[in-house]
Amino acid sequence: MNEVVILPQERNNIHLFNTLKSIFLHLDNLESTVIHQYHLSIPRYYTLKHIRENPGISLNALTHKLLCTKSNTSRLVQSVVRKGYVERERSPEDARVLMHYITTEGAQLLEQVEQDHLDHFRNLFDPFGDDLETMLEVTRTIDSFLAKKTQQINLTQTK
């Protein structure tokens, strides 16, 4: 059996990938800690955010923003509707389309969660001081590159 040969640059690539993945997992865990205090999951939190930021959003548009399947988005929306955080209305242009709006209760909950979220991340990132700008520049570059790669892969898979 042949041994896989990993070149020094490839080691750096693997290390970068593993470090980014680790950072994501740490951030996800820290974010979950804040959001779960309000009996929300991270997907439900982002469902509420997208609906508030896009009043009247359709299920298809919300699915695109949440980067998940339509059936998963439908389940998420149903759960926040049941809790009274979101309401649905039929589109006047197309009765097949449901438009989603955040309720007063949902907006108030989101406001509380976002304040705690902001406080939490302020405490987390403030210690980086002046290095934060450099970190932002590097991570934006990585994010932009990965978004383009993902889009290319998605286009290739749909052909």
C-alpha positions, 0 to 999 in steps of 0.5 A: 500500500502506498503512503500518502505524501504530504508536502509542507504547503499541503500541511499548511493547507490542512492546518488552516482548514482544521483551524478554521473548522475549530474556530467555527465550532468554538464560535458555534458553541459560544453562540449556542450558550447565549441563544439557548438561554432564550429557549431558541436553537441557532436555526430558529434564531436566524429564522427570526432574524431573517424574517424581521430583516425581510418582512413578507419573505417567502419560504423559498427566499428564507430557505436561500438565506438559511442555506438549508432545505425547504422542508427544514425551513418549513419546520423551523417556520412552523415552530416559531409560528406555534410559539407566536413569534411569526405570523403568515399571510397569503400573498395578494399577488399569488395565493400559493405564496405565504409571506412571513412577518415577525410579531411584536412578541418575536421582535421583543424576544429577538431584541433581548437575544441580540443585546445579550449576543452583542454583549457576549461577543464584545467581551469575546473580541474586545481583547484583540484590540487593534489586531481585530482589523487585520483579523477581519481583513483576513477572514473576509478574504477567506469568506469571499473566496469560499463563497465563490468556490461554493457557488461554482460547485453549486453551479456545476452540480445543477448542470 
